[in-house]
Amino acid sequence: MGRADALKPPNHKHGHRLLARSELPIDTATLARYLIGKLLVRELPEGIASGRIVETEAYIIGDAAGHAFRGMTQRNRSLFLEPGHAYVYLAYGVSYMLNVSSEAAGIGAGVLIRAIEPLEGIPIMQLNRRIERVRDLARGPGRLAAALRIDRGLDGLDLCWKGPLWLAHGDDELREIGQSIRIGISQDADRPLRFYLRNSPFVSGRKSLNE
């Protein structure tokens, strides 16, 4: 095996196939749609916890609601990395939010992962969230981060490489994807940049937005 081969991430981990960076669309809204149905995998000391991504929001180039709108700072620099890196921030001093960088290196934009359908490690998530109801474990970005124990320590992580948190292919079934305005923002609020798996009980927000 040559050095180049040794540096390549393994194609499969724990039965899941990693998403390669070359597979990610270099366009924020397109990536937000593409990630619906893909898997988010968390490796913890207790074991693996994973879920199917069922809801995302795109924060595109020049988006007044996006953290990159005013340029790069020490806090948001992960949004300016090449596609497929984690940008984690603390919202209102209460909840962590996981985003995926989405444009070419040096251009700030990202996709917020809003909700997952829990698949593996459900007991781990239940302990992390201190609730039993599976539907509510990761239905919303703050709940998702708590369920998978995501915090600023994972900021800047390469999600297309082996590590404590990574993206994987889903079951590749054709699924109906809905689109709506984003939730819980006041600037550029009328843009239809929220994507979700239709009829999934694990999507957040009002029922009318999920149909």
Protein Blocks (a to p, Z undefined) as FASTA:
>chain_A
ZZklmmpccfbgghiacddfklpccbfklmmmmmgopacddddfkbccddddfbdcddde
hiakbmklnopafklmmmmmcehiacdddehhlaccddddfbdehiacddddfbdcdfbh
klmmmmmnopablklmmgcjklmmmmnopafklgoiafkbgcfbdcdddehpacdddddd
dehiabhklbccbccdehiakbgcjfklmZZ
